[in-house]
């Protein structure tokens, strides 16, 4: 793939003139180099993967199959074409690399090696998504088509979820888990708003896509996803939409966001008793309050290194049984072979200690900074401004889920690294944090 940094506007982005739009169309029609089309297809399939994780090809899940194809595509391009990967800024790859290395090292003190191996498999899958997007996203112009694919997949998934909900079941689409399904729908909200920005003839369709997305969140009956939706909507409203603006301009957007939040909460509370505060108190937030309590106790018992990657789950039943004050010991959760922490931050702390937790948080924070910097450096591309709130949706939803290997997270972390490397400042070797500081 080409390593040039094109600065052409999208076909609909911003207030560019006819000449700029013609240049953008010419860019889209330019001849593709050998290996570029397969790489583009791989990225689009990887963007689809979060919505079809329950689908399988024999014993292999679609997500794992796509990750393997992505790695094979990179190897093939290196071996059979003149493509060479661009140089990533150290600040964009060091945190995830060190996090993976520390998780690998935790096998030295992990008591359950089978669980540690499973966790390492998940982290390897996550790194495959990171590497693919870090090296195959070489131009900001690639982002808009990828967001289009993600948004269309979200709408289709929401439609399937509506059928499931009509059959008296929690909506899951082809994702397989209602909480993850709805979290990925929340991340599609800023993507749809970005696609609707500017002088866009399809603006009304992208705005209409918000309706099934929000309905899908309600149909999944996921309390964590509702919290993530509130966070994303308030953030977008406070900053004045995808382009941002002065506080006076942000006020109408904030009002609209608060109205949408109110409607969402009303619909959720009227369609399911899962949102009833008394129900939350009774079931201890589906047992999460007790699980978080014992996860903190596990960290206190292993304050330096943690239990080891993947080792909370096999220890969880004993921890919940032995801990005084835990109220779910007679519940169905203890009939399982173990349960995850259901909080990605507590999970990394209890399993990998403070260093592992710090490296994971650093991975997310550096990606947030990088995506924000990319959006500020390209104000004519509202699609870039969608990436940070998409990551914000993950960061909020991960408070209630154990999703260290979330495909959404790692494709966004990889995109941040790729955009930084493709930027003029990144090509000069400037650090991402320095770029962000200059563009704030």
C-alpha positions as CSV (number, residue, x, y, z in Angstrom):
1,X,0.0,0.0,0.0
2,X,1.1,3.5,-0.6
3,X,2.7,5.4,2.3
4,X,1.9,8.8,1.1
5,X,-0.3,11.1,3.2
6,X,-3.1,12.3,1.1
7,X,-4.9,15.5,2.3
8,X,-8.0,15.2,0.1
9,X,-11.4,15.8,1.6
10,X,-14.0,13.0,1.5
11,X,-16.8,13.0,-1.1
12,X,-19.2,14.6,1.4
13,X,-17.0,15.8,4.3
14,X,-16.8,19.4,5.3
15,X,-17.5,22.6,3.4
16,X,-15.0,21.9,0.6
17,X,-15.5,23.4,-2.8
18,X,-16.2,21.7,-6.2
19,X,-12.5,21.4,-7.0
20,X,-11.8,19.7,-3.7
21,X,-14.7,17.3,-4.2
22,X,-13.6,16.5,-7.7
23,X,-10.1,15.8,-6.3
24,X,-11.6,13.5,-3.7
25,X,-13.5,11.6,-6.4
26,X,-10.3,11.3,-8.4
27,X,-8.6,9.9,-5.3
28,X,-11.3,7.3,-4.9
29,X,-10.9,6.3,-8.6
30,X,-7.1,6.2,-8.6
31,X,-5.4,2.9,-9.7
32,X,-4.9,0.5,-6.8
33,X,-1.5,-1.0,-6.3
34,X,-1.0,-4.7,-6.0
35,X,-2.2,-6.0,-2.7
36,X,-4.1,-2.8,-1.8
37,X,-7.6,-4.2,-2.6
38,X,-7.2,-7.3,-0.5
39,X,-5.9,-5.2,2.4
40,X,-8.9,-2.9,2.1
41,X,-11.3,-5.9,2.1
42,X,-9.6,-7.3,5.2
43,X,-10.2,-4.0,7.1
44,X,-13.9,-4.0,6.2
45,X,-14.4,-7.6,7.3
46,X,-12.6,-6.8,10.5
47,X,-15.0,-3.9,11.1
48,X,-17.9,-6.3,10.6
49,X,-16.5,-8.9,13.0
50,X,-17.9,-7.4,16.3
51,X,-21.4,-7.8,15.0
52,X,-21.1,-11.5,13.9
53,X,-19.0,-13.1,16.6
54,X,-21.4,-15.9,17.3
55,X,-21.1,-17.1,13.7
56,X,-18.7,-19.9,13.1
57,X,-16.9,-21.7,10.3
58,X,-16.7,-25.2,11.7
59,X,-15.0,-24.9,15.1
60,X,-13.5,-21.5,14.4
61,X,-15.4,-18.3,15.2
62,X,-15.6,-15.6,12.5
63,X,-13.6,-13.2,14.6
64,X,-10.6,-15.6,14.9
65,X,-10.8,-16.5,11.2
66,X,-10.8,-12.9,10.1
67,X,-7.8,-12.2,12.4
68,X,-5.9,-15.1,10.8
69,X,-6.7,-13.8,7.3
70,X,-5.5,-10.3,8.3
71,X,-2.1,-11.6,9.5
72,X,-1.8,-13.8,6.4
73,X,-2.5,-10.7,4.2
74,X,0.2,-8.7,5.9
75,X,2.7,-11.6,5.5
76,X,1.7,-12.0,1.8
77,X,2.1,-8.3,1.1
78,X,5.6,-8.3,2.7
79,X,6.6,-11.4,0.8
80,X,5.1,-10.8,-2.7
81,X,4.7,-7.1,-3.2
82,X,6.8,-4.0,-2.8
83,X,4.7,-2.8,0.1
84,X,6.5,-2.1,3.4
85,X,4.8,-1.1,6.6
86,X,5.1,2.5,7.7
87,X,7.1,3.3,10.9
88,X,4.9,3.6,14.0
89,X,5.6,6.2,16.6
90,X,6.9,4.4,19.7
91,X,4.3,6.0,21.9
92,X,1.5,4.4,19.9
93,X,2.8,0.8,20.1
94,X,4.8,0.6,23.3
95,X,1.9,0.6,25.8
96,X,0.0,-2.3,24.0
97,X,3.3,-4.2,23.5
98,X,4.3,-3.8,27.1
99,X,0.9,-4.8,28.3
100,X,1.0,-8.0,26.2
101,X,4.5,-8.7,27.4
102,X,3.5,-8.3,31.1
103,X,0.5,-10.6,30.6
104,X,2.8,-13.1,29.0
105,X,5.2,-12.9,32.0
106,X,2.4,-13.4,34.4
107,X,2.4,-17.1,33.4
108,X,5.4,-17.4,35.8
109,X,3.2,-16.8,38.8
110,X,-0.2,-17.8,37.5
111,X,-1.7,-20.8,39.4
112,X,-4.0,-21.9,36.6
113,X,-1.9,-22.3,33.5
114,X,-4.8,-23.4,31.2
115,X,-6.6,-20.2,32.1
116,X,-3.5,-18.2,31.5
117,X,-3.0,-19.8,28.0
118,X,-6.6,-19.0,27.2
119,X,-6.1,-15.4,28.2
120,X,-2.9,-15.2,26.1
121,X,-4.9,-16.5,23.1
122,X,-7.4,-13.7,23.6
123,X,-4.6,-11.1,23.8
124,X,-3.0,-12.5,20.7
125,X,-6.3,-12.1,18.9
126,X,-6.4,-8.5,20.1
127,X,-2.9,-7.8,18.9
128,X,-3.8,-9.1,15.5
129,X,-6.5,-6.5,15.2
130,X,-4.1,-3.8,16.4
131,X,-1.4,-4.7,14.0
132,X,-3.7,-4.9,11.0
133,X,-5.2,-1.5,11.5
134,X,-1.9,0.1,12.6
135,X,-0.2,-1.0,9.4
136,X,-3.1,-1.1,6.9
137,X,-4.6,2.3,7.8
138,X,-2.2,4.6,6.0
139,X,-4.5,7.4,5.1
140,X,-7.3,9.4,6.8
141,X,-9.4,8.9,3.6
142,X,-9.8,5.2,4.6
143,X,-11.8,6.0,7.7
144,X,-15.0,7.2,6.2
145,X,-15.7,3.9,4.2
146,X,-14.8,1.9,7.2
147,X,-17.3,3.9,9.3
148,X,-19.9,3.4,6.6
149,X,-19.4,-0.4,6.8
150,X,-19.6,-0.3,10.6
151,X,-22.8,1.8,10.7
152,X,-24.6,-0.3,8.1
153,X,-23.6,-3.5,10.0
154,X,-25.0,-1.9,13.2
155,X,-28.3,-1.1,11.5
156,X,-28.6,-4.6,10.2
157,X,-27.7,-6.0,13.6
158,X,-30.3,-3.8,15.2
159,X,-32.9,-5.1,12.8
160,X,-32.2,-8.7,13.7
161,X,-32.2,-7.7,17.4
162,X,-35.7,-6.3,16.9
163,X,-36.9,-9.6,15.7
164,X,-35.4,-11.3,18.7
165,X,-36.9,-8.8,21.1
166,X,-40.3,-9.3,19.5
167,X,-39.9,-13.0,20.3
168,X,-39.6,-12.1,24.0
169,X,-35.8,-12.4,24.1
170,X,-33.0,-10.0,24.8
171,X,-31.6,-8.7,21.6
172,X,-28.2,-10.1,20.6
173,X,-28.1,-10.0,16.9
174,X,-25.3,-12.3,15.6
175,X,-23.0,-11.1,18.4
176,X,-24.2,-13.7,20.9
177,X,-24.1,-11.5,24.0
178,X,-26.7,-8.7,24.6
179,X,-24.2,-6.6,26.5
180,X,-21.5,-6.6,23.8
181,X,-24.2,-6.3,21.1
182,X,-25.6,-3.2,22.6
183,X,-22.2,-1.7,23.3
184,X,-21.2,-2.0,19.7
185,X,-24.5,-0.3,18.7
186,X,-23.6,2.6,21.1
187,X,-20.2,3.0,19.3
188,X,-22.1,3.3,16.0
189,X,-23.9,6.5,17.2
190,X,-21.0,8.9,16.6
191,X,-20.1,7.0,13.4
192,X,-23.6,7.7,12.0
193,X,-23.5,11.3,13.1
194,X,-20.1,11.8,11.4
195,X,-21.5,10.3,8.1
196,X,-24.4,12.7,8.3
197,X,-22.1,15.7,8.7
198,X,-21.5,18.3,6.0
199,X,-23.4,18.8,2.7
200,X,-24.4,15.2,2.5
201,X,-27.3,14.1,0.2
202,X,-27.6,11.0,2.3
203,X,-27.7,12.9,5.6
204,X,-31.3,12.0,6.4
205,X,-30.6,8.3,6.0
206,X,-27.6,8.4,8.4
207,X,-29.6,10.3,10.9
208,X,-32.4,7.9,10.6
209,X,-30.0,5.1,11.4
210,X,-29.8,6.4,15.0
211,X,-33.4,5.2,15.6
212,X,-32.7,1.4,15.2
213,X,-29.4,1.8,17.1
214,X,-31.1,3.4,20.1
215,X,-33.9,0.9,19.9
216,X,-31.4,-1.9,19.8
217,X,-29.8,-0.7,23.0
218,X,-33.2,-0.8,24.7
219,X,-34.0,-4.2,23.2
220,X,-30.8,-5.6,24.6
221,X,-31.8,-4.5,28.1
222,X,-28.2,-3.9,29.0
223,X,-27.8,-1.4,31.8
224,X,-24.1,-0.9,31.0
225,X,-24.9,0.0,27.4
226,X,-27.5,2.5,28.6
227,X,-24.8,4.1,30.8
228,X,-22.4,4.2,27.8
229,X,-25.1,5.7,25.6
230,X,-25.7,8.5,28.2
231,X,-22.0,9.2,28.3
232,X,-21.6,9.3,24.5
233,X,-24.7,11.5,23.9
234,X,-23.8,14.0,26.6
235,X,-20.2,14.2,25.3
236,X,-21.3,14.8,21.8
237,X,-23.9,17.3,22.9
238,X,-21.5,19.2,25.1
239,X,-18.9,19.5,22.3
240,X,-21.5,20.7,19.8
241,X,-21.7,17.6,17.5
242,X,-19.0,16.1,15.4
243,X,-17.2,19.4,14.6
244,X,-17.2,20.8,18.0
245,X,-17.7,24.5,18.7
246,X,-17.9,27.3,21.2
247,X,-20.1,26.7,24.3
248,X,-22.9,28.9,22.8
249,X,-23.0,26.6,19.7
250,X,-22.8,23.5,21.9
251,X,-25.9,24.4,23.9
252,X,-28.5,23.3,21.4
253,X,-26.7,20.0,20.9
254,X,-26.5,19.4,24.6
255,X,-30.2,20.1,25.0
256,X,-31.0,17.6,22.2
257,X,-28.7,15.1,23.8
258,X,-30.4,15.4,27.1
259,X,-33.8,15.0,25.5
260,X,-32.5,11.8,23.8
261,X,-31.1,10.5,27.1
262,X,-34.5,11.2,28.8
263,X,-36.3,9.3,26.0
264,X,-33.9,6.4,26.2
265,X,-34.2,6.1,30.0
266,X,-38.0,6.3,29.8
267,X,-38.2,3.6,27.1
268,X,-35.8,1.3,28.9
269,X,-37.5,1.6,32.3
270,X,-40.9,1.0,30.8
271,X,-40.0,-2.0,28.7
272,X,-38.0,-4.0,31.3
273,X,-37.8,-4.2,35.1
274,X,-34.0,-4.7,34.8
275,X,-33.8,-0.9,35.0
276,X,-35.9,-0.7,38.2
277,X,-33.6,0.5,41.0
278,X,-35.1,-2.0,43.4
279,X,-34.3,-4.8,40.9
280,X,-30.7,-3.6,40.7
281,X,-30.5,-3.5,44.5
282,X,-32.0,-7.0,44.8
283,X,-29.8,-8.7,42.3
284,X,-26.7,-6.7,43.2
285,X,-26.5,-5.4,39.6
286,X,-26.5,-9.0,38.3
287,X,-24.0,-9.9,41.0
288,X,-21.4,-7.4,39.8
289,X,-21.2,-5.6,43.1
290,X,-20.2,-8.7,44.9
291,X,-17.8,-9.8,42.1
292,X,-16.1,-6.4,42.2
293,X,-15.8,-6.6,46.0
294,X,-14.0,-9.9,45.8
295,X,-11.8,-8.8,42.8
296,X,-10.6,-5.9,45.0
297,X,-9.9,-8.4,47.8
298,X,-8.0,-10.6,45.3
299,X,-5.8,-7.6,44.4
300,X,-5.2,-6.9,48.1
301,X,-4.1,-10.5,48.6
302,X,-1.7,-10.2,45.6
303,X,-0.9,-6.4,45.5
304,X,2.4,-6.6,43.5
305,X,1.8,-9.0,40.6
306,X,-1.9,-10.0,40.7
307,X,-3.3,-13.5,40.2
308,X,-2.0,-13.9,36.6
309,X,-3.7,-13.3,33.3
310,X,-7.0,-15.1,33.1
311,X,-6.7,-16.4,36.7
312,X,-9.6,-14.6,38.4
313,X,-12.3,-16.8,36.8
314,X,-11.0,-20.1,38.2
315,X,-10.5,-18.5,41.6
316,X,-13.8,-16.6,41.6
317,X,-16.1,-19.3,43.1
318,X,-13.8,-19.8,46.1
319,X,-13.4,-16.1,46.5
320,X,-17.2,-15.5,46.5
321,X,-17.8,-18.4,48.8
322,X,-15.2,-17.4,51.4
323,X,-15.8,-13.6,51.4
324,X,-18.1,-12.5,54.3
325,X,-21.0,-10.3,53.2
326,X,-21.3,-11.6,49.7
327,X,-24.9,-12.1,48.8
328,X,-24.8,-14.1,45.6
329,X,-23.4,-17.3,47.1
330,X,-26.7,-19.1,46.7
331,X,-27.4,-17.7,43.2
332,X,-27.0,-19.4,39.9
333,X,-23.6,-17.8,39.3
334,X,-22.0,-20.2,41.8
335,X,-23.2,-23.1,39.7
336,X,-20.8,-22.1,37.0
337,X,-17.2,-23.1,36.7
338,X,-16.2,-19.5,37.4
339,X,-17.2,-15.9,36.5
340,X,-15.3,-13.0,35.1
341,X,-14.8,-9.7,36.9
342,X,-17.2,-7.8,34.6
343,X,-15.1,-4.7,34.9
344,X,-12.0,-4.5,32.6
345,X,-10.2,-2.1,34.9
346,X,-10.7,-4.2,38.0
347,X,-9.9,-7.3,36.0
348,X,-6.5,-6.0,34.9
349,X,-5.8,-4.8,38.5
350,X,-6.7,-8.2,40.1
351,X,-5.0,-10.3,37.5
352,X,-1.9,-8.2,36.5
353,X,-1.4,-5.9,39.4
354,X,-0.9,-2.2,39.3
355,X,1.7,-2.3,36.5
356,X,-0.6,-4.3,34.2
357,X,-3.6,-2.1,35.0
358,X,-1.5,1.0,34.3
359,X,-0.3,-0.4,31.0
360,X,-3.8,-1.2,29.9
361,X,-5.1,2.2,30.9
362,X,-2.1,3.8,29.1
363,X,-3.0,1.9,25.9
364,X,-6.5,3.4,26.0
365,X,-5.4,6.9,27.0
366,X,-2.7,7.1,24.3
367,X,-5.3,6.0,21.7
368,X,-7.8,8.7,22.9
369,X,-5.1,11.3,22.7
370,X,-4.0,10.1,19.2
371,X,-7.5,10.0,17.8
372,X,-8.3,13.4,19.2
373,X,-5.1,14.8,17.7
374,X,-6.0,13.2,14.3
375,X,-9.4,14.9,14.3
376,X,-7.9,18.3,15.2
377,X,-5.3,18.1,12.5
378,X,-8.0,17.3,9.9
379,X,-11.0,19.6,10.8
380,X,-12.5,19.1,7.3
381,X,-13.0,15.3,8.1
382,X,-15.8,14.9,10.6
383,X,-15.4,11.1,10.4
384,X,-12.1,11.4,12.3
385,X,-13.9,13.2,15.1
386,X,-16.2,10.1,15.5
387,X,-13.3,7.8,16.5
388,X,-12.7,9.2,20.0
389,X,-16.3,9.0,21.1
390,X,-16.4,5.5,19.7
391,X,-13.5,4.7,22.1
392,X,-15.3,6.6,24.8
393,X,-18.3,4.2,24.4
394,X,-15.9,1.3,25.0
395,X,-14.3,2.9,28.0
396,X,-17.7,3.5,29.6
397,X,-19.1,0.1,28.7
398,X,-16.0,-1.7,29.9
399,X,-16.8,-0.6,33.4
400,X,-19.4,-3.4,33.4
401,X,-17.7,-6.0,31.1
402,X,-14.6,-8.1,30.9
403,X,-13.5,-7.2,27.4
404,X,-9.8,-6.8,27.4
405,X,-9.7,-8.3,23.9
406,X,-12.6,-6.3,22.5
407,X,-12.2,-6.0,18.7
408,X,-13.7,-2.5,18.9
409,X,-11.0,-1.4,21.3
410,X,-8.1,-2.8,19.4
411,X,-9.1,-1.7,16.0
412,X,-9.4,1.8,17.3
413,X,-6.0,1.6,19.1
414,X,-4.5,0.4,15.8
415,X,-6.3,3.1,13.8
416,X,-4.8,5.7,16.1
417,X,-1.3,4.3,15.6
418,X,-1.8,4.2,11.8
419,X,-3.2,7.7,11.5
420,X,-0.3,9.1,13.6
421,X,2.3,7.3,11.4
422,X,0.6,8.6,8.3
423,X,0.5,12.2,9.5
424,X,3.3,14.6,8.4
425,X,4.3,15.1,12.1
426,X,4.3,11.3,12.6
427,X,6.5,10.8,9.5
428,X,9.0,13.1,11.1
429,X,9.1,10.9,14.2
430,X,7.3,13.4,16.5
431,X,5.6,11.8,19.4
432,X,1.8,11.5,19.5
433,X,1.6,13.4,22.8
434,X,3.7,16.3,21.3
435,X,1.4,16.4,18.3
436,X,-1.7,16.4,20.5
437,X,-0.2,19.2,22.7
438,X,0.3,21.4,19.6
439,X,-3.2,20.8,18.3
440,X,-5.2,21.3,21.5
